[in-house]
Amino acid sequence: MRHMLEVKNVSTYYGETQILFDVSMKVEQGEIVALIGSNGAGKTTLLKTIAGLVKPRYGAIELNGVRIDKLMPNKIVKMGLALVPEGRQLFPYLTVLENLLVGATAVRSRVDINKMLKRVFDLFPILEERKNQLAHTLSGGEQQMLAIGRALMSDPAILLLDEPSLGLGPIVVQTVFSAIKEINRGGVTIMLSEQNAIEALKMSHRGYVLESGRIVTEGESGRLLSNEQLKKAYFGLL
């Protein structure tokens, strides 16, 4: 059976330091899949490896049955996979609109670019209001919306999000999570890396738990939420 995204026995290193150990996982079309784990578990490295920013030393990654682990990141984006990085990584002295257009490099026609801009502005109306404002003058929540919007401008089939709630207040977190669910309802598959494990599992179909660079548990999100060991380790519950 061909999966939309499949990570096969991937091991990733920074220099001689191994970060990921024989990681395998799959994502099906239309799913929201949560990736949870503590700081330093390797979640960011895994997403960067999938997106082509870091190359695995061993293993393979396939997108719709095609190997992507040897490809450059821009080629992977053109194949329909986009990453919203941790910390947003916007261009602070470009406007909101200019940041969005940077994300549209994989989109070929002006008609398609306008279509994607409308999609982003419908999802985040505040970005249209702020389209001529410099990115660094936005609030943290608005910057996160812009980072998500920029990734959507490439018209991805699958969107990877790395800690989208990081540093945001509870009300803004709910706004961002609602937008992620809306993106998924619009047909985009989601892989969500989150320290807010409860909320991530509540909104996802399945989840993987990463610990010290290894997948230690996986399953349907409801089952993971009721797992007593996970409650103690990741949810702050006794």
ABEGO torsion letter per residue (X at the ends): XBBABBBBGBBBBBEABBABBGBBBBBBBGBBBBBBEBBGAGAAAAAAAAAGABBBABEBBBBGGBBAAABBAAAAAAAGBBBBBBGGGBBAABBAAAAAAAAAAABABAAAAAAAAAAAAAABAAAAAAAABBAAABBAAAAAAAAAAAAAAAGBABBBBBGAABGBBAAAAAAAAAAAAAAAAAGBBBBBBBABAAAAAAABABBBBBBGGBBABBEBAAAAAABAAAAAAAAGBX
